[in-house]
Amino acid sequence: MVMEYKAELTHPYYAAERGLVDDVIDPAETREVLIQCLAVLQTEHAGLPSRKHGNQP
C-alpha cells in the first residue's frame, strides 16, 4: 500500500493536475524562472487598504 501511494501520488505532476501548484519547472531553468518572477514582483505595489470607518470618539 505504501509503495502504491508513493508510485501514484508523490510526484509533482499529481499536484499540478489538481491545481495545487502553479508550475512544474525543470531544475536547470530554476534561475531563469526566479528572475522572471522577481522582476514581476518588483513592479508590484501593495497599497494600504482604504479605511472603512474613521476614529470613534
KAGIQUI-V775195 format. One record per backbone hydrogen bond with DSSP energy under -0.5 kcal/mol. CO is the residue of the C=O (numbers start at 1). NH is the residue of the N-H. Records with the same first field share a line. If there is no record, write none. Layout:
CO = NH  NH
This chain:
1 = 5
2 = 6
3 = 7
4 = 8
5 = 9
6 = 10
11 = 14  15
12 = 16
13 = 17
14 = 18
15 = 20  21
16 = 19
23 = 25
26 = 29
27 = 30
29 = 33
30 = 34
31 = 35
32 = 36
33 = 37
34 = 38
35 = 39
36 = 40
37 = 41
38 = 42
39 = 43
40 = 43  44
41 = 44
45 = 47
